[in-house]
Amino acid sequence: MNLPLLTLCIWLPIIGGLVVLANGERERNLGRWVALAFALVTFAISLGLWIGFDPTTAEMQFVERASWIPNLKAEYFLGVDGISMPLIVLTSFVTIFVVIAGWEIIDYKQTQYLAAFLIMEGLMIGVFSALDAVLFYVFWEAMLIPMFIIIGVWGGPNRVYATIKFFLYTFLGSVFMLIALIYLYRESGSFSILDFHHLELGMTAQVLIFIAFFLAFAVKVPMVPLHTWLPDAHVEAPTGGSVILAAIMLKIGGYGFLRFSLPITPDGSAELAWIVIALSLIAIIYIGLVALVQDDMKKLIAYSSIAHMGFATLGFFLVFALALQPSFAQALQPSISGSVLGIEGGMVQMISHGFISGALFLCVGVLYDRIHSRQIADYGGVVNTMPWFGAAMVFFAMANAGLPGTSGFVGEFMVILATFKASFWWALLAATTLILAAAFTLWMVKRVIFGPVKNDQVAALQDLDLRERINLGVLAAVVLLFGIWPAPLVEVMHPTVERLVAQASVCKLPESERFNCVLPKANRVVSQVP
């Protein structure tokens, strides 16, 4: 009998969070060791999933299925493919650093703080694993609760405002998704997401469902103009909250586009893809310019995250720009096409951004713990008193700017190459992020890290302790590893991405509307999509 590894990945950290809560504040030292133990075991199990994962097939693996709500035909239905597998490992990996980072810097209700992150870890893994729409929606909404508490209890002076804004934006977007899921259930008679992938839908239905999904996922990414909650949430959140927001929660929006929008509503997506591409390019350029004028380090990195996630959504929706070109037929072959390259580049960008943005927020947390300021003007000459920290922050800043040899370069380069296949001008606009990211990131580093020591507080700074060196050192090693050798990541997702491109390239309009198909080869390949 196979072990239910996905169930363990989901429920073990949730149980661990409850155990840590039961420990109470009087056993704080024991509580944080218990939290770390559960985080490490969950990561070990996710590594077991990775090792046991077959990268040669696009089929769902480690499937677990059991009846849950028979009257609704809702099931406890779990499974992973090449898209969800890297995101599950990323979630379990980053949680370890959040737990370690919270050991010393959180004095108020530390056990509750660590428990909230463990519970949220399990819920986020549930989002990436769920293949039943009801189960997916439960995990999707439930993960808001721990983050709401984390920002509201351990956040900054304006935490109440930031928390309510975060909750309202994300919850209201989710309501539209729920309506779309109920409609799909009525049409298919099932809540299975895989059944949704094979459902024929009229153009009007596809467009409305796409808009509903877009409102839910674009808020999470977040895409312009639904992004305004993110800078406030980042600035007010504690360091661990910012790390999880940037490294994991933003990726859930991108994952939603790949799991729902592209395969379920290909014709609606093709009809409205120009909007997503335009908003992605606006995010890359406009938000990059906004980041240039920030005086708060956290806010600068938050805007940087929006710009970098614009690269991911651009890569995902290039499939529809390329679909109208004669060469698009290559996308249905087992070779790299512009569409496959774009989606894989977007995925690599999301994973890489998880490591780099998480590390940058940890770096800001290191400085904030010592001086209690995130204002760039309050620093200067930090490298003179914190050489190890200075080296780490410069490295992650360069990775954020897309330095070749780091993971930050790989995803952006892949997306730009794919964009060239669709439009030279789009690619030119997208490539400006390499200039803008270098500008706002290195401008921050110059003012914070280099130059003469500006004040007595900076002169009294202590360099990284062992805990901080381990955290930042391991993250730096991972950023280098995937920058030099991204093949393991790409190989895992390649068959799944090829199938996704095939699904997104097929007209799913009913026979009566088939004359409206904008996707090629509709009549011949509609029955061949796996």
C-alpha positions in Angstrom: 0.0 0.0 0.0 1.4 3.4 -1.0 1.7 6.0 1.6 -0.6 9.0 1.2 2.2 11.5 0.8 0.1 14.3 -0.4 -2.2 14.0 2.6 0.8 13.9 4.9 2.2 17.1 3.2 -1.1 18.9 3.8 -2.2 17.7 7.2 1.1 17.1 9.0 2.0 20.9 9.2 -1.6 21.7 10.2 -1.4 19.1 13.0 2.0 20.5 13.9 0.6 24.0 14.2 -2.1 22.7 16.5 0.6 20.9 18.6 2.6 24.1 18.8 -0.5 26.0 19.9 -1.2 23.4 22.6 2.3 23.9 23.9 1.5 27.5 24.9 3.9 30.4 25.6 5.3 28.8 28.8 7.1 26.2 26.7 8.3 28.7 24.0 11.7 27.0 23.4 10.1 23.6 23.0 7.4 25.1 20.8 9.8 26.5 18.2 11.8 23.2 18.1 8.5 21.4 17.5 7.6 23.9 14.8 11.0 23.4 13.1 10.7 19.6 13.3 7.3 19.6 11.6 8.6 22.0 8.9 11.6 19.8 8.2 9.6 16.6 8.1 7.1 18.1 5.7 9.9 19.2 3.5 11.4 15.7 3.6 8.1 14.3 2.5 7.8 16.8 -0.4 11.3 15.7 -1.4 10.1 12.2 -1.4 7.3 13.3 -3.8 9.9 14.9 -6.0 12.2 11.9 -6.0 9.2 9.5 -6.8 7.8 11.8 -9.4 7.9 10.5 -13.0 9.0 13.4 -15.2 8.3 11.6 -18.5 4.5 11.7 -18.2 1.9 14.5 -18.0 -0.6 12.4 -16.0 -1.5 13.2 -12.4 0.6 11.3 -9.9 0.3 10.3 -6.2 -3.5 10.5 -6.7 -5.7 10.1 -3.7 -9.4 9.9 -4.1 -12.2 9.3 -1.6 -15.9 10.4 -1.3 -16.3 13.5 0.8 -19.7 15.2 0.2 -21.7 12.5 -1.8 -24.8 14.8 -2.3 -22.6 17.3 -4.2 -20.4 14.7 -5.8 -17.5 16.5 -4.1 -14.5 14.3 -3.4 -11.3 14.4 -1.4 -9.3 14.3 -4.7 -5.6 15.0 -4.7 -2.9 14.7 -7.3 0.2 16.5 -8.7 1.7 17.1 -12.1 4.7 18.9 -13.4 3.2 22.3 -12.6 2.1 21.7 -9.0 5.1 19.6 -8.0 7.7 22.4 -7.9 5.3 24.7 -6.1 4.7 22.2 -3.3 8.4 21.7 -2.8 8.9 25.5 -2.8 6.2 25.9 -0.2 7.7 23.4 2.2 11.2 24.7 1.6 10.5 28.4 2.3 8.4 27.6 5.4 11.6 26.2 7.1 13.3 29.6 6.7 10.3 31.5 8.0 10.2 29.3 11.1 13.9 29.8 11.7 13.7 33.5 11.1 10.9 33.8 13.7 12.9 32.2 16.5 14.6 35.4 17.8 12.7 38.3 16.3 9.2 37.5 17.5 8.8 38.1 21.2 5.0 38.5 21.4 3.0 35.2 21.2 5.8 33.4 19.4 4.1 30.0 19.5 1.0 31.3 17.9 3.1 33.0 15.3 4.9 29.8 14.3 1.7 27.8 14.5 0.0 30.2 12.0 2.7 29.6 9.4 2.6 25.8 9.8 -1.2 25.8 9.3 -0.9 28.1 6.3 1.8 25.8 4.8 -0.6 22.9 4.9 -3.4 24.9 3.4 -1.2 26.3 0.5 0.0 22.8 -0.3 -3.7 21.8 -0.4 -4.3 24.5 -3.0 -1.6 23.1 -5.2 -2.8 19.5 -4.7 -6.6 19.7 -4.9 -8.2 18.2 -8.0 -11.8 18.7 -6.7 -13.1 22.3 -7.1 -14.9 22.3 -3.7 -11.7 21.1 -2.0 -9.6 23.6 -3.9 -12.0 26.5 -2.9 -11.9 25.4 0.8 -8.1 25.5 0.9 -8.0 28.7 -1.2 -10.2 30.6 1.3 -8.9 29.0 4.4 -5.3 30.0 3.7 -6.4 33.7 4.0 -7.2 33.2 7.7 -3.7 32.6 9.0 -2.3 35.4 6.9 -5.0 37.7 8.1 -4.0 36.9 11.7 -0.3 37.2 11.0 -0.5 40.7 9.6 -3.3 41.8 12.0 -1.5 40.6 15.2 2.3 40.9 14.4 2.2 43.6 11.8 3.2 47.3 11.8 1.3 50.4 13.0 -1.2 50.4 10.1 -1.7 46.6 10.2 -5.5 46.8 10.7 -5.9 48.8 7.5 -3.5 46.6 5.5 -5.2 43.4 6.8 -8.7 44.5 5.9 -7.6 45.7 2.5 -5.8 42.4 1.9 -8.8 40.3 2.9 -11.4 42.3 1.0 -9.4 42.3 -2.3 -8.7 38.5 -2.1 -12.1 37.5 -0.8 -14.1 39.5 -3.3 -12.1 38.1 -6.2 -12.8 34.6 -4.9 -16.6 35.1 -4.9 -16.5 35.4 -8.7 -14.4 32.2 -8.9 -17.0 30.3 -6.7 -19.8 31.4 -9.1 -17.8 30.0 -12.1 -17.1 26.7 -10.3 -20.8 26.3 -9.5 -21.7 26.9 -13.2 -19.0 24.4 -14.3 -20.5 21.8 -11.9 -24.0 22.3 -13.3 -22.6 21.8 -16.8 -20.4 18.8 -16.1 -22.2 17.1 -13.2 -19.0 16.9 -11.3 -16.6 19.0 -9.2 -13.5 17.3 -10.7 -11.2 19.9 -12.1 -10.0 17.3 -14.7 -13.6 16.9 -15.9 -13.8 20.7 -16.3 -10.9 20.4 -18.7 -12.9 18.3 -21.2 -16.1 20.4 -21.0 -17.4 22.1 -24.2 -18.6 25.6 -23.5 -20.1 28.4 -25.6 -18.1 31.5 -26.3 -20.2 33.7 -24.0 -19.9 31.2 -21.2 -16.1 30.9 -21.7 -15.6 34.7 -21.7 -17.7 35.1 -18.5 -15.9 32.2 -16.8 -12.5 33.6 -17.9 -13.4 37.0 -16.4 -14.5 35.4 -13.1 -11.3 33.4 -12.9 -9.3 36.4 -13.9 -10.7 38.5 -11.1 -9.7 35.8 -8.5 -6.3 35.0 -9.9 -5.2 38.5 -11.0 -5.8 39.8 -7.4 -3.5 37.1 -6.1 -0.7 37.6 -8.6 -1.3 40.6 -8.3 -1.8 42.3 -11.7 -2.3 46.0 -12.4 -4.7 47.6 -11.5 -5.7 45.0 -8.7 -2.3 45.3 -7.1 -2.7 48.1 -4.6 -3.2 45.8 -1.6 0.2 44.2 -1.9 2.6 47.1 -1.0 0.4 47.9 2.1 0.4 44.2 3.1 4.1 43.9 2.7 5.0 47.0 4.6 2.8 46.1 7.6 3.5 42.4 7.6 6.2 40.9 9.8 9.2 39.5 8.0 7.9 36.0 7.8 4.5 37.2 6.5 6.3 39.2 3.7 8.4 36.2 2.8 5.3 33.9 2.4 3.3 36.5 0.6 6.1 37.1 -2.0 7.5 33.6 -2.2 4.2 31.5 -2.2 0.9 33.3 -2.2 1.6 35.4 -5.3 2.4 32.1 -7.1 -1.1 30.7 -6.3 -2.6 33.3 -8.7 -0.3 32.2 -11.5 -1.0 28.6 -10.7 -4.7 29.3 -11.0 -4.3 30.6 -14.6 -2.5 27.4 -15.6 -4.9 25.0 -13.8 -8.2 26.7 -14.7 -8.2 29.5 -17.2 -6.0 28.1 -20.0 -7.4 24.5 -20.2 -11.0 25.2 -19.2 -11.7 28.3 -21.3 -9.2 28.3 -24.2 -11.4 30.2 -26.6 -12.4 32.8 -24.0 -8.7 33.1 -23.0 -7.7 33.6 -26.7 -10.4 36.2 -27.0 -9.1 38.2 -24.0 -5.4 37.3 -24.0 -4.5 40.7 -25.3 -5.8 42.2 -22.1 -3.6 40.0 -19.9 -0.5 40.6 -22.2 -1.1 44.3 -22.1 -1.5 44.4 -18.3 1.6 42.2 -17.9 3.7 44.6 -20.0 2.3 47.6 -18.0 3.3 45.8 -14.8 6.8 45.2 -16.1 7.4 48.8 -17.1 5.1 51.1 -15.1 5.6 49.2 -11.8 9.3 49.1 -12.4 9.2 52.9 -12.6 7.1 53.1 -9.5 9.7 51.0 -7.7 12.4 53.5 -8.6 10.9 56.2 -6.4 10.3 54.2 -3.3 12.0 55.2 0.0 10.9 52.1 1.9 12.9 49.0 1.2 10.0 46.6 1.8 7.7 48.7 -0.5 10.4 48.7 -3.2 10.8 44.9 -3.1 7.0 44.6 -3.1 6.7 46.6 -6.3 9.6 44.6 -7.7 7.5 41.5 -7.1 4.6 42.8 -9.1 6.9 43.6 -12.0 8.5 40.2 -11.9 5.2 38.4 -11.8 4.2 40.3 -14.9 6.8 38.3 -16.6 5.1 35.1 -15.5 1.7 36.1 -16.8 3.2 37.3 -20.0 4.8 33.9 -20.6 1.6 32.0 -19.8 -0.6 33.9 -22.3 1.8 34.0 -25.2 0.3 30.7 -26.2 -2.7 32.6 -27.6 -0.6 35.2 -29.5 1.3 32.4 -31.1 -1.8 30.4 -31.8 -2.7 32.6 -34.7 0.7 32.1 -36.4 1.2 29.2 -38.9 4.2 27.9 -36.9 2.0 27.3 -33.9 1.4 23.7 -35.1 4.8 22.9 -33.7 3.4 23.4 -30.2 1.5 20.1 -30.6 4.8 18.2 -31.2 7.1 16.9 -28.5 9.6 19.7 -29.1 10.1 23.1 -27.6 7.9 25.7 -29.2 7.4 29.4 -28.4 4.3 28.5 -26.3 6.0 25.8 -24.3 9.0 28.0 -23.8 6.8 30.9 -22.6 4.9 28.8 -20.0 8.0 27.1 -18.8 9.8 30.4 -18.5 6.9 31.8 -16.5 7.0 28.8 -14.2 10.8 29.1 -13.7 10.3 32.8 -13.1 7.8 32.1 -10.3 9.9 29.5 -8.6 13.0 31.7 -8.9 11.2 34.7 -7.6 10.1 32.7 -4.6 13.7 32.2 -3.5 15.0 35.6 -4.4 12.1 37.7 -3.0 12.0 35.6 0.1 15.7 36.2 0.6 15.4 39.9 0.0 12.7 40.3 2.6 14.8 38.3 5.1 17.6 40.7 4.4 15.4 43.7 5.1 14.2 41.9 8.3 17.8 41.5 9.4 18.3 45.3 9.3 14.9 46.1 10.7 15.5 43.8 13.7 18.6 45.9 14.5 17.6 49.5 13.8 13.8 49.2 13.5 13.6 51.2 10.3 13.0 50.2 6.7 13.7 53.7 5.3 16.5 53.7 2.8 17.6 57.2 4.0 18.3 55.8 7.5 21.1 53.5 6.2 24.4 53.9 4.4 27.8 52.2 4.6 26.3 49.0 6.1 29.0 46.9 4.4 31.6 48.5 6.7 30.1 47.0 9.8 28.2 44.0 8.3 30.5 42.6 5.5 28.8 39.1 5.4 25.3 40.7 5.3 26.5 43.2 2.6 27.7 40.3 0.4 24.5 38.4 0.8 22.3 41.4 0.0 24.3 42.5 -3.0 24.1 38.9 -4.3 20.3 38.7 -4.0 19.9 42.2 -5.4 21.9 41.2 -8.5 19.8 38.0 -8.8 16.7 40.2 -8.6 18.0 42.3 -11.4 18.5 39.1 -13.6 22.2 38.6 -13.4 23.3 35.7 -15.6 24.3 32.7 -13.5 21.5 33.2 -11.1 18.0 31.8 -11.2 16.6 35.3 -11.7 18.1 35.4 -15.3 16.8 32.0 -16.5 13.0 32.6 -16.4 13.2 36.1 -17.7 15.4 35.0 -20.6 13.1 32.2 -21.5 10.0 34.5 -21.5 11.8 37.1 -23.6 12.9 34.4 -26.2 9.3 33.2 -26.4 8.0 36.8 -26.7 10.2 37.4 -29.7 8.4 34.6 -31.5 5.1 36.5 -31.0 6.2 40.1 -31.4 9.5 41.9 -31.5 7.9 45.0 -29.9 6.5 43.0 -27.0 9.9 41.5 -26.5 11.5 44.9 -26.5 9.1 46.2 -23.9 9.5 43.1 -21.8 13.3 43.4 -21.9 13.2 46.8 -20.4 12.7 45.1 -17.0 16.3 44.1 -17.2 17.2 47.8 -17.2 14.6 48.9 -14.7 15.2 46.1 -12.2 18.9 46.8 -12.3 18.1 50.5 -11.7 15.8 50.2 -8.7 17.6 47.3 -7.1 21.2 48.6 -7.4 20.0 52.1 -6.5 18.7 50.7 -3.2 21.9 48.7 -2.6 24.1 51.7 -3.3 22.3 53.8 -0.7 22.0 51.1 1.9 25.1 49.0 1.6 27.9 51.2 0.2 29.4 54.6 1.0 30.5 56.0 4.3 28.8 55.0 7.6 26.0 57.6 8.0 25.2 57.4 11.7 25.9 55.9 15.0 23.2 53.2 14.7 24.8 51.9 11.5 28.2 52.0 13.1 27.0 49.8 16.0 25.5 47.1 13.8 26.4 43.5 14.4 27.0 41.2 11.4 24.9 38.1 10.7 24.7 35.5 13.4 24.9 31.7 12.7 21.1 31.4 12.3 21.0 34.2 9.8 24.0 33.0 7.9 22.4 29.5 7.5 19.2 31.0 6.2 20.7 33.4 3.6 23.5 31.0 2.7 21.2 28.1 1.8 19.0 30.4 -0.2 22.0 31.8 -2.1 23.1 28.3 -2.9 19.7 27.4 -4.4 19.6 30.6 -6.4 23.0 29.8 -7.9 22.1 26.1 -8.4 19.0 26.9 -10.5 20.8 29.7 -12.3 23.6 27.4 -13.5 21.6 24.2 -13.8 17.8 24.8 -14.3 17.4 21.4 -16.1 15.9 19.5 -13.2 13.2 22.1 -12.8 12.4 22.3 -16.5 12.4 18.6 -17.1 9.8 18.0 -14.3 7.3 20.4 -15.8 8.0 19.8 -19.6 5.5 17.0 -20.4 2.8 18.7 -18.3 3.4 22.1 -20.1 3.2 20.4 -23.5 -0.1 18.9 -22.6 -1.3 22.2 -21.3 -0.3 23.9 -24.6 -2.2 21.2 -26.5 -5.3 21.8 -24.3 -5.1 25.6 -24.7 -4.7 25.3 -28.5 -8.0 23.3 -29.0 -11.3 25.0 -29.7 -13.9 23.9 -27.1 -16.9 25.6 -28.5 -19.9 23.4 -29.2 -20.6 22.3 -32.8 -23.2 25.1 -33.3 -20.5 27.7 -32.6 -17.5 26.0 -34.1 -17.4 28.6 -36.9 -16.3 31.2 -34.3 -13.2 29.3 -33.5 -10.0 31.4 -33.5 -7.8 28.5 -32.5 -6.4 26.4 -35.3 -7.2 22.8 -36.2 -10.2 22.9 -33.9 -12.2 20.2 -35.7 -9.3 17.8 -36.0 -7.7 17.9 -32.5 -10.6 18.6 -30.2 -11.1 14.9 -29.5 -7.4 14.2 -29.2 -6.6 16.4 -26.2 -5.6 14.1 -23.3 
